[in-house]
Amino acid sequence: MFLNWSEYRSTLFATLGKFAKMQPEFMKGIQQMDKGVSEHQHLDPKTHELIALAVAVTTRCDGCLSVHVDAAAKHGATREEIAEALAVAINLNAGAAMVYTARALDVYDNLPQK
């Protein structure tokens, strides 16, 4: 096991709680944004969490993984559904790397000292 994820999540929440006391107005804004995406007008909560996991993998956020895997499971996501969502994220990262490969070659092609 990489980490004790439950312990990590608890420590993360405790640390963010301290930050919230230092920056209460900022945290109110974050909470308002979270509330806005949590209203589930068109997507069910499990789908929201699977999207969050895909983003967490692409942004390499351990805290996000810890929180959203837990939430996805609580909303009924199976290990297989989580794996499928993560495969989509991996594929997108590969695609993004290919796009940026084209951009890097474009930079080279436009160097003045060739």
N, CA, C and O atoms as CSV, one atom per row, in Angstrom:
chain,resi,resn,atom,element,x,y,z
A,1,MET,N,N,0.847,-1.182,0.000
A,1,MET,CA,C,0.000,0.000,0.000
A,1,MET,C,C,0.890,1.242,0.000
A,1,MET,O,O,1.876,1.297,0.735
A,2,PHE,N,N,0.553,2.228,-0.810
A,2,PHE,CA,C,1.332,3.455,-0.902
A,2,PHE,C,C,1.211,4.287,0.373
A,2,PHE,O,O,2.210,4.703,0.959
A,3,LEU,N,N,-0.020,4.517,0.784
A,3,LEU,CA,C,-0.301,5.343,1.963
A,3,LEU,C,C,-1.438,4.718,2.748
A,3,LEU,O,O,-2.186,3.891,2.229
A,4,ASN,N,N,-1.559,5.118,3.993
A,4,ASN,CA,C,-2.779,4.824,4.737
A,4,ASN,C,C,-3.744,5.946,4.355
A,4,ASN,O,O,-3.709,7.029,4.938
A,5,TRP,N,N,-4.593,5.681,3.384
A,5,TRP,CA,C,-5.410,6.730,2.782
A,5,TRP,C,C,-6.412,7.330,3.751
A,5,TRP,O,O,-6.707,8.523,3.676
A,6,SER,N,N,-6.938,6.525,4.658
A,6,SER,CA,C,-7.880,7.071,5.654
A,6,SER,C,C,-7.167,8.048,6.583
A,6,SER,O,O,-7.694,9.113,6.903
A,7,GLU,N,N,-5.974,7.676,7.008
A,7,GLU,CA,C,-5.182,8.565,7.862
A,7,GLU,C,C,-4.783,9.825,7.091
A,7,GLU,O,O,-4.851,10.934,7.622
A,8,TYR,N,N,-4.374,9.646,5.853
A,8,TYR,CA,C,-3.994,10.774,5.010
A,8,TYR,C,C,-5.166,11.747,4.864
A,8,TYR,O,O,-5.003,12.960,4.999
A,9,ARG,N,N,-6.355,11.191,4.583
A,9,ARG,CA,C,-7.549,12.030,4.394
A,9,ARG,C,C,-7.864,12.799,5.674
A,9,ARG,O,O,-8.191,13.985,5.623
A,10,SER,N,N,-7.767,12.131,6.816
A,10,SER,CA,C,-8.034,12.807,8.100
A,10,SER,C,C,-7.037,13.920,8.359
A,10,SER,O,O,-7.413,15.008,8.797
A,11,THR,N,N,-5.766,13.653,8.091
A,11,THR,CA,C,-4.722,14.665,8.288
A,11,THR,C,C,-4.928,15.832,7.328
A,11,THR,O,O,-4.769,16.993,7.704
A,12,LEU,N,N,-5.279,15.515,6.093
A,12,LEU,CA,C,-5.536,16.554,5.093
A,12,LEU,C,C,-6.676,17.464,5.543
A,12,LEU,O,O,-6.552,18.688,5.493
A,13,PHE,N,N,-7.780,16.871,5.980
A,13,PHE,CA,C,-8.927,17.670,6.428
A,13,PHE,C,C,-8.566,18.528,7.634
A,13,PHE,O,O,-8.998,19.676,7.733
A,14,ALA,N,N,-7.781,17.978,8.547
A,14,ALA,CA,C,-7.371,18.749,9.728
A,14,ALA,C,C,-6.512,19.947,9.314
A,14,ALA,O,O,-6.699,21.054,9.819
A,15,THR,N,N,-5.581,19.724,8.403
A,15,THR,CA,C,-4.711,20.799,7.944
A,15,THR,C,C,-5.503,21.852,7.173
A,15,THR,O,O,-5.280,23.052,7.338
A,16,LEU,N,N,-6.423,21.396,6.335
A,16,LEU,CA,C,-7.246,22.352,5.591
A,16,LEU,C,C,-8.191,23.108,6.523
A,16,LEU,O,O,-8.552,24.251,6.245
A,17,GLY,N,N,-8.590,22.481,7.618
A,17,GLY,CA,C,-9.403,23.175,8.622
A,17,GLY,C,C,-8.644,24.337,9.228
A,17,GLY,O,O,-9.216,25.401,9.465
A,18,LYS,N,N,-7.349,24.141,9.483
A,18,LYS,CA,C,-6.509,25.223,10.008
A,18,LYS,C,C,-6.382,26.344,8.970
A,18,LYS,O,O,-6.448,27.528,9.300
A,19,PHE,N,N,-6.200,25.940,7.713
A,19,PHE,CA,C,-6.116,26.931,6.640
A,19,PHE,C,C,-7.421,27.726,6.555
A,19,PHE,O,O,-7.403,28.943,6.368
A,20,ALA,N,N,-8.545,27.032,6.692
A,20,ALA,CA,C,-9.854,27.691,6.610
A,20,ALA,C,C,-10.011,28.755,7.690
A,20,ALA,O,O,-10.630,29.794,7.458
A,21,LYS,N,N,-9.456,28.500,8.860
A,21,LYS,CA,C,-9.525,29.503,9.936
A,21,LYS,C,C,-8.688,30.732,9.595
A,21,LYS,O,O,-9.007,31.844,10.015
A,22,MET,N,N,-7.617,30.525,8.831
A,22,MET,CA,C,-6.755,31.633,8.436
A,22,MET,C,C,-7.334,32.398,7.250
A,22,MET,O,O,-7.077,33.592,7.096
A,23,GLN,N,N,-8.117,31.712,6.409
A,23,GLN,CA,C,-8.650,32.302,5.181
A,23,GLN,C,C,-10.156,31.999,5.057
A,23,GLN,O,O,-10.568,31.325,4.114
A,24,PRO,N,N,-10.966,32.484,5.985
A,24,PRO,CA,C,-12.381,32.110,5.985
A,24,PRO,C,C,-13.159,32.584,4.759
A,24,PRO,O,O,-14.017,31.852,4.266
A,25,GLU,N,N,-12.890,33.762,4.263
A,25,GLU,CA,C,-13.629,34.254,3.096
A,25,GLU,C,C,-13.297,33.444,1.848
A,25,GLU,O,O,-14.175,33.128,1.045
A,26,PHE,N,N,-12.029,33.116,1.700
A,26,PHE,CA,C,-11.607,32.277,0.579
A,26,PHE,C,C,-12.320,30.928,0.641
A,26,PHE,O,O,-12.843,30.452,-0.367
A,27,MET,N,N,-12.342,30.316,1.817
A,27,MET,CA,C,-12.969,29.006,1.972
A,27,MET,C,C,-14.475,29.072,1.739
A,27,MET,O,O,-15.062,28.112,1.239
A,28,LYS,N,N,-15.106,30.185,2.091
A,28,LYS,CA,C,-16.533,30.339,1.780
A,28,LYS,C,C,-16.749,30.288,0.276
A,28,LYS,O,O,-17.711,29.689,-0.203
A,29,GLY,N,N,-15.847,30.919,-0.462
A,29,GLY,CA,C,-15.934,30.896,-1.920
A,29,GLY,C,C,-15.748,29.492,-2.475
A,29,GLY,O,O,-16.476,29.080,-3.379
A,30,ILE,N,N,-14.785,28.758,-1.946
A,30,ILE,CA,C,-14.557,27.374,-2.370
A,30,ILE,C,C,-15.785,26.524,-2.057
A,30,ILE,O,O,-16.214,25.718,-2.883
A,31,GLN,N,N,-16.348,26.706,-0.862
A,31,GLN,CA,C,-17.538,25.938,-0.473
A,31,GLN,C,C,-18.721,26.271,-1.368
A,31,GLN,O,O,-19.509,25.387,-1.705
A,32,GLN,N,N,-18.855,27.528,-1.754
A,32,GLN,CA,C,-19.936,27.936,-2.642
A,32,GLN,C,C,-19.765,27.285,-4.011
A,32,GLN,O,O,-20.737,26.824,-4.610
A,33,MET,N,N,-18.527,27.249,-4.504
A,33,MET,CA,C,-18.257,26.611,-5.777
A,33,MET,C,C,-18.578,25.114,-5.685
A,33,MET,O,O,-19.197,24.555,-6.591
A,34,ASP,N,N,-18.163,24.476,-4.608
A,34,ASP,CA,C,-18.441,23.059,-4.404
A,34,ASP,C,C,-19.946,22.801,-4.352
A,34,ASP,O,O,-20.437,21.820,-4.909
A,35,LYS,N,N,-20.666,23.687,-3.680
A,35,LYS,CA,C,-22.121,23.559,-3.606
A,35,LYS,C,C,-22.735,23.633,-4.999
A,35,LYS,O,O,-23.655,22.884,-5.325
A,36,GLY,N,N,-22.217,24.539,-5.809
A,36,GLY,CA,C,-22.747,24.708,-7.156
A,36,GLY,C,C,-22.599,23.469,-8.016
A,36,GLY,O,O,-23.501,23.148,-8.789
A,37,VAL,N,N,-21.482,22.766,-7.900
A,37,VAL,CA,C,-21.295,21.557,-8.705
A,37,VAL,C,C,-21.914,20.329,-8.058
A,37,VAL,O,O,-22.007,19.277,-8.690
A,38,SER,N,N,-22.333,20.447,-6.824
A,38,SER,CA,C,-22.912,19.305,-6.114
A,38,SER,C,C,-24.424,19.247,-6.205
A,38,SER,O,O,-25.040,18.363,-5.609
A,39,GLU,N,N,-25.033,20.161,-6.930
A,39,GLU,CA,C,-26.489,20.181,-7.018
A,39,GLU,C,C,-27.040,19.077,-7.908
A,39,GLU,O,O,-28.235,18.786,-7.854
A,40,HIS,N,N,-26.190,18.451,-8.733
A,40,HIS,CA,C,-26.555,17.278,-9.521
A,40,HIS,C,C,-27.822,17.486,-10.341
A,40,HIS,O,O,-28.792,16.738,-10.211
A,41,GLN,N,N,-27.800,18.491,-11.169
A,41,GLN,CA,C,-28.964,18.767,-12.004
A,41,GLN,C,C,-29.086,17.776,-13.161
A,41,GLN,O,O,-30.196,17.421,-13.557
A,42,HIS,N,N,-27.959,17.331,-13.702
A,42,HIS,CA,C,-28.009,16.458,-14.873
A,42,HIS,C,C,-27.189,15.184,-14.709
A,42,HIS,O,O,-27.506,14.164,-15.320
A,43,LEU,N,N,-26.158,15.229,-13.907
A,43,LEU,CA,C,-25.322,14.056,-13.677
A,43,LEU,C,C,-25.546,13.545,-12.260
A,43,LEU,O,O,-25.700,14.327,-11.322
A,44,ASP,N,N,-25.563,12.236,-12.118
A,44,ASP,CA,C,-25.744,11.667,-10.784
A,44,ASP,C,C,-24.442,11.790,-9.978
A,44,ASP,O,O,-23.373,11.997,-10.552
A,45,PRO,N,N,-24.535,11.662,-8.654
A,45,PRO,CA,C,-23.347,11.838,-7.801
A,45,PRO,C,C,-22.195,10.893,-8.138
A,45,PRO,O,O,-21.033,11.291,-8.057
A,46,LYS,N,N,-22.497,9.655,-8.512
A,46,LYS,CA,C,-21.425,8.714,-8.854
A,46,LYS,C,C,-20.654,9.210,-10.075
A,46,LYS,O,O,-19.425,9.142,-10.103
A,47,THR,N,N,-21.369,9.706,-11.080
A,47,THR,CA,C,-20.712,10.219,-12.280
A,47,THR,C,C,-19.850,11.431,-11.943
A,47,THR,O,O,-18.741,11.567,-12.458
A,48,HIS,N,N,-20.354,12.310,-11.082
A,48,HIS,CA,C,-19.548,13.451,-10.631
A,48,HIS,C,C,-18.234,12.972,-10.038
A,48,HIS,O,O,-17.169,13.503,-10.351
A,49,GLU,N,N,-18.317,11.968,-9.183
A,49,GLU,CA,C,-17.102,11.471,-8.516
A,49,GLU,C,C,-16.158,10.790,-9.485
A,49,GLU,O,O,-14.942,10.913,-9.335
A,50,LEU,N,N,-16.672,10.080,-10.470
A,50,LEU,CA,C,-15.811,9.446,-11.471
A,50,LEU,C,C,-15.094,10.505,-12.309
A,50,LEU,O,O,-13.923,10.340,-12.651
A,51,ILE,N,N,-15.788,11.581,-12.637
A,51,ILE,CA,C,-15.146,12.696,-13.349
A,51,ILE,C,C,-14.062,13.309,-12.459
A,51,ILE,O,O,-12.954,13.588,-12.917
A,52,ALA,N,N,-14.395,13.512,-11.188
A,52,ALA,CA,C,-13.410,14.082,-10.256
A,52,ALA,C,C,-12.175,13.196,-10.164
A,52,ALA,O,O,-11.057,13.703,-10.078
A,53,LEU,N,N,-12.363,11.888,-10.182
A,53,LEU,CA,C,-11.211,10.977,-10.133
A,53,LEU,C,C,-10.357,11.085,-11.389
A,53,LEU,O,O,-9.128,11.071,-11.313
A,54,ALA,N,N,-10.999,11.191,-12.527
A,54,ALA,CA,C,-10.233,11.338,-13.763
A,54,ALA,C,C,-9.396,12.613,-13.726
A,54,ALA,O,O,-8.237,12.620,-14.139
A,55,VAL,N,N,-9.994,13.677,-13.231
A,55,VAL,CA,C,-9.258,14.943,-13.113
A,55,VAL,C,C,-8.145,14.803,-12.073
A,55,VAL,O,O,-7.039,15.305,-12.274
A,56,ALA,N,N,-8.433,14.125,-10.970
A,56,ALA,CA,C,-7.426,13.938,-9.911
A,56,ALA,C,C,-6.194,13.219,-10.439
A,56,ALA,O,O,-5.068,13.558,-10.076
A,57,VAL,N,N,-6.408,12.231,-11.291
A,57,VAL,CA,C,-5.273,11.504,-11.864
A,57,VAL,C,C,-4.479,12.406,-12.802
A,57,VAL,O,O,-3.249,12.386,-12.788
A,58,THR,N,N,-5.173,13.194,-13.613
A,58,THR,CA,C,-4.454,14.043,-14.563
A,58,THR,C,C,-3.737,15.197,-13.873
A,58,THR,O,O,-2.747,15.708,-14.396
A,59,THR,N,N,-4.223,15.615,-12.705
A,59,THR,CA,C,-3.561,16.698,-11.968
A,59,THR,C,C,-2.626,16.172,-10.880
A,59,THR,O,O,-1.953,16.948,-10.201
A,60,ARG,N,N,-2.590,14.861,-10.722
A,60,ARG,CA,C,-1.700,14.192,-9.748
A,60,ARG,C,C,-1.932,14.693,-8.320
A,60,ARG,O,O,-0.993,15.081,-7.625
A,61,CYS,N,N,-3.182,14.677,-7.901
A,61,CYS,CA,C,-3.561,15.193,-6.580
A,61,CYS,C,C,-3.921,14.041,-5.644
A,61,CYS,O,O,-5.012,13.478,-5.740
A,62,ASP,N,N,-3.001,13.689,-4.736
A,62,ASP,CA,C,-3.265,12.608,-3.785
A,62,ASP,C,C,-4.470,12.890,-2.900
A,62,ASP,O,O,-5.270,11.993,-2.632
A,63,GLY,N,N,-4.602,14.130,-2.447
A,63,GLY,CA,C,-5.745,14.478,-1.616
A,63,GLY,C,C,-7.055,14.280,-2.362
A,63,GLY,O,O,-8.030,13.770,-1.811
A,64,CYS,N,N,-7.062,14.691,-3.622
A,64,CYS,CA,C,-8.255,14.514,-4.455
A,64,CYS,C,C,-8.569,13.034,-4.631
A,64,CYS,O,O,-9.728,12.628,-4.546
A,65,LEU,N,N,-7.537,12.227,-4.876
A,65,LEU,CA,C,-7.756,10.789,-5.013
A,65,LEU,C,C,-8.381,10.220,-3.752
A,65,LEU,O,O,-9.358,9.474,-3.813
A,66,SER,N,N,-7.816,10.572,-2.621
A,66,SER,CA,C,-8.303,10.054,-1.348
A,66,SER,C,C,-9.762,10.402,-1.120
A,66,SER,O,O,-10.558,9.545,-0.737
A,67,VAL,N,N,-10.111,11.646,-1.351
A,67,VAL,CA,C,-11.477,12.126,-1.109
A,67,VAL,C,C,-12.455,11.533,-2.128
A,67,VAL,O,O,-13.534,11.069,-1.759
A,68,HIS,N,N,-12.078,11.551,-3.401
A,68,HIS,CA,C,-13.042,11.188,-4.436
A,68,HIS,C,C,-13.176,9.682,-4.661
A,68,HIS,O,O,-14.233,9.232,-5.103
A,69,VAL,N,N,-12.151,8.895,-4.375
A,69,VAL,CA,C,-12.335,7.443,-4.397
A,69,VAL,C,C,-13.321,7.055,-3.303
A,69,VAL,O,O,-14.239,6.268,-3.534
A,70,ASP,N,N,-13.127,7.609,-2.120
A,70,ASP,CA,C,-14.032,7.347,-1.002
A,70,ASP,C,C,-15.467,7.752,-1.364
A,70,ASP,O,O,-16.404,6.984,-1.147
A,71,ALA,N,N,-15.632,8.940,-1.907
A,71,ALA,CA,C,-16.974,9.425,-2.274
A,71,ALA,C,C,-17.584,8.586,-3.398
A,71,ALA,O,O,-18.775,8.277,-3.365
A,72,ALA,N,N,-16.777,8.219,-4.387
A,72,ALA,CA,C,-17.292,7.401,-5.493
A,72,ALA,C,C,-17.794,6.058,-4.972
A,72,ALA,O,O,-18.865,5.595,-5.365
A,73,ALA,N,N,-17.023,5.441,-4.094
A,73,ALA,CA,C,-17.439,4.161,-3.515
A,73,ALA,C,C,-18.733,4.330,-2.718
A,73,ALA,O,O,-19.625,3.485,-2.792
A,74,LYS,N,N,-18.832,5.415,-1.959
A,74,LYS,CA,C,-20.049,5.667,-1.182
A,74,LYS,C,C,-21.259,5.882,-2.086
A,74,LYS,O,O,-22.391,5.633,-1.671
A,75,HIS,N,N,-21.034,6.338,-3.311
A,75,HIS,CA,C,-22.126,6.542,-4.264
A,75,HIS,C,C,-22.327,5.321,-5.158
A,75,HIS,O,O,-23.059,5.381,-6.146
A,76,GLY,N,N,-21.670,4.210,-4.804
A,76,GLY,CA,C,-21.907,2.954,-5.500
A,76,GLY,C,C,-20.960,2.602,-6.621
A,76,GLY,O,O,-21.184,1.610,-7.314
A,77,ALA,N,N,-19.908,3.376,-6.828
A,77,ALA,CA,C,-18.953,3.054,-7.893
A,77,ALA,C,C,-18.196,1.779,-7.533
A,77,ALA,O,O,-17.748,1.599,-6.400
A,78,THR,N,N,-18.066,0.911,-8.515
A,78,THR,CA,C,-17.302,-0.313,-8.322
A,78,THR,C,C,-15.836,-0.064,-8.665
A,78,THR,O,O,-15.490,0.951,-9.271
A,79,ARG,N,N,-14.998,-0.989,-8.275
A,79,ARG,CA,C,-13.575,-0.904,-8.611
A,79,ARG,C,C,-13.406,-0.865,-10.134
A,79,ARG,O,O,-12.554,-0.145,-10.653
A,80,GLU,N,N,-14.227,-1.647,-10.841
A,80,GLU,CA,C,-14.154,-1.701,-12.299
A,80,GLU,C,C,-14.571,-0.376,-12.933
A,80,GLU,O,O,-13.959,0.058,-13.909
A,81,GLU,N,N,-15.600,0.270,-12.393
A,81,GLU,CA,C,-16.018,1.575,-12.919
A,81,GLU,C,C,-14.947,2.632,-12.677
A,81,GLU,O,O,-14.674,3.466,-13.540
A,82,ILE,N,N,-14.352,2.587,-11.504
A,82,ILE,CA,C,-13.265,3.517,-11.196
A,82,ILE,C,C,-12.099,3.289,-12.156
A,82,ILE,O,O,-11.530,4.245,-12.683
A,83,ALA,N,N,-11.744,2.025,-12.384
A,83,ALA,CA,C,-10.646,1.704,-13.300
A,83,ALA,C,C,-10.949,2.200,-14.715
A,83,ALA,O,O,-10.057,2.700,-15.399
A,84,GLU,N,N,-12.191,2.064,-15.151
A,84,GLU,CA,C,-12.557,2.533,-16.490
A,84,GLU,C,C,-12.437,4.051,-16.599
A,84,GLU,O,O,-11.934,4.565,-17.598
A,85,ALA,N,N,-12.896,4.765,-15.576
A,85,ALA,CA,C,-12.773,6.224,-15.576
A,85,ALA,C,C,-11.299,6.635,-15.594
A,85,ALA,O,O,-10.923,7.590,-16.274
A,86,LEU,N,N,-10.480,5.916,-14.853
A,86,LEU,CA,C,-9.057,6.231,-14.811
A,86,LEU,C,C,-8.375,5.902,-16.133
A,86,LEU,O,O,-7.430,6.587,-16.525
A,87,ALA,N,N,-8.837,4.870,-16.823
A,87,ALA,CA,C,-8.289,4.550,-18.140
A,87,ALA,C,C,-8.572,5.685,-19.129
A,87,ALA,O,O,-7.731,6.010,-19.967
A,88,VAL,N,N,-9.756,6.280,-19.025
A,88,VAL,CA,C,-10.082,7.438,-19.866
A,88,VAL,C,C,-9.106,8.575,-19.568
A,88,VAL,O,O,-8.614,9.233,-20.485
A,89,ALA,N,N,-8.826,8.804,-18.275
A,89,ALA,CA,C,-7.895,9.868,-17.887
A,89,ALA,C,C,-6.493,9.596,-18.428
A,89,ALA,O,O,-5.829,10.508,-18.920
A,90,ILE,N,N,-6.046,8.351,-18.339
A,90,ILE,CA,C,-4.722,7.987,-18.854
A,90,ILE,C,C,-4.653,8.239,-20.358
A,90,ILE,O,O,-3.676,8.785,-20.870
A,91,ASN,N,N,-5.713,7.829,-21.050
A,91,ASN,CA,C,-5.758,8.026,-22.496
A,91,ASN,C,C,-5.712,9.514,-22.846
A,91,ASN,O,O,-5.017,9.915,-23.779
A,92,LEU,N,N,-6.447,10.318,-22.102
A,92,LEU,CA,C,-6.448,11.754,-22.361
A,92,LEU,C,C,-5.063,12.348,-22.118
A,92,LEU,O,O,-4.610,13.205,-22.876
A,93,ASN,N,N,-4.395,11.894,-21.064
A,93,ASN,CA,C,-3.035,12.384,-20.814
A,93,ASN,C,C,-2.106,12.027,-21.965
A,93,ASN,O,O,-1.267,12.833,-22.366
A,94,ALA,N,N,-2.256,10.820,-22.496
A,94,ALA,CA,C,-1.433,10.425,-23.639
A,94,ALA,C,C,-1.744,11.314,-24.844
A,94,ALA,O,O,-0.840,11.742,-25.561
A,95,GLY,N,N,-3.028,11.583,-25.055
A,95,GLY,CA,C,-3.423,12.465,-26.152
A,95,GLY,C,C,-2.867,13.859,-25.981
A,95,GLY,O,O,-2.401,14.475,-26.939
A,96,ALA,N,N,-2.918,14.359,-24.746
A,96,ALA,CA,C,-2.378,15.693,-24.476
A,96,ALA,C,C,-0.875,15.726,-24.735
A,96,ALA,O,O,-0.354,16.717,-25.246
A,97,ALA,N,N,-0.184,14.660,-24.389
A,97,ALA,CA,C,1.255,14.595,-24.647
A,97,ALA,C,C,1.526,14.616,-26.152
A,97,ALA,O,O,2.491,15.230,-26.605
A,98,MET,N,N,0.678,13.948,-26.914
A,98,MET,CA,C,0.846,13.972,-28.371
A,98,MET,C,C,0.608,15.369,-28.924
A,98,MET,O,O,1.354,15.817,-29.794
A,99,VAL,N,N,-0.403,16.059,-28.442
A,99,VAL,CA,C,-0.676,17.425,-28.894
A,99,VAL,C,C,0.515,18.319,-28.571
A,99,VAL,O,O,0.935,19.125,-29.402
A,100,TYR,N,N,1.061,18.177,-27.359
A,100,TYR,CA,C,2.190,19.014,-26.980
A,100,TYR,C,C,3.468,18.607,-27.705
A,100,TYR,O,O,4.381,19.420,-27.846
A,101,THR,N,N,3.545,17.370,-28.161
A,101,THR,CA,C,4.652,16.968,-29.018
A,101,THR,C,C,4.612,17.767,-30.320
A,101,THR,O,O,5.640,18.257,-30.787
A,102,ALA,N,N,3.431,17.891,-30.893
A,102,ALA,CA,C,3.274,18.695,-32.113
A,102,ALA,C,C,3.651,20.145,-31.840
A,102,ALA,O,O,4.285,20.793,-32.673
A,103,ARG,N,N,3.262,20.656,-30.674
A,103,ARG,CA,C,3.597,22.041,-30.330
A,103,ARG,C,C,5.117,22.205,-30.173
A,103,ARG,O,O,5.686,23.200,-30.625
A,104,ALA,N,N,5.768,21.229,-29.533
A,104,ALA,CA,C,7.227,21.303,-29.359
A,104,ALA,C,C,7.925,21.300,-30.706
A,104,ALA,O,O,8.876,22.052,-30.919
A,105,LEU,N,N,7.457,20.458,-31.612
A,105,LEU,CA,C,8.054,20.437,-32.952
A,105,LEU,C,C,7.792,21.741,-33.691
A,105,LEU,O,O,8.639,22.197,-34.460
A,106,ASP,N,N,6.632,22.346,-33.470
A,106,ASP,CA,C,6.324,23.640,-34.070
A,106,ASP,C,C,7.278,24.715,-33.543
A,106,ASP,O,O,7.735,25.573,-34.299
A,107,VAL,N,N,7.570,24.662,-32.254
A,107,VAL,CA,C,8.541,25.605,-31.683
A,107,VAL,C,C,9.870,25.451,-32.403
A,107,VAL,O,O,10.474,26.434,-32.832
A,108,TYR,N,N,10.324,24.194,-32.534
A,108,TYR,CA,C,11.591,23.950,-33.204
A,108,TYR,C,C,11.565,24.493,-34.638
A,108,TYR,O,O,12.493,25.168,-35.084
A,109,ASP,N,N,10.473,24.177,-35.346
A,109,ASP,CA,C,10.345,24.615,-36.745
A,109,ASP,C,C,10.366,26.126,-36.887
A,109,ASP,O,O,10.685,26.642,-37.958
A,110,ASN,N,N,10.035,26.835,-35.835
A,110,ASN,CA,C,9.975,28.300,-35.896
A,110,ASN,C,C,11.158,28.985,-35.221
A,110,ASN,O,O,11.136,30.199,-35.018
A,111,LEU,N,N,12.186,28.222,-34.873
A,111,LEU,CA,C,13.398,28.823,-34.320
A,111,LEU,C,C,14.095,29.647,-35.396
A,111,LEU,O,O,14.210,29.202,-36.538
A,112,PRO,N,N,14.564,30.850,-35.043
A,112,PRO,CA,C,15.203,31.697,-36.056
A,112,PRO,C,C,16.586,31.195,-36.469
A,112,PRO,O,O,17.029,31.491,-37.578
A,113,GLN,N,N,17.272,30.457,-35.626
A,113,GLN,CA,C,18.657,30.069,-35.906
A,113,GLN,C,C,18.764,28.642,-36.452
A,113,GLN,O,O,19.677,27.914,-36.065
A,114,LYS,N,N,17.883,28.236,-37.314
A,114,LYS,CA,C,17.970,26.881,-37.897
A,114,LYS,C,C,18.883,26.871,-39.080
A,114,LYS,O,O,19.080,25.825,-39.698
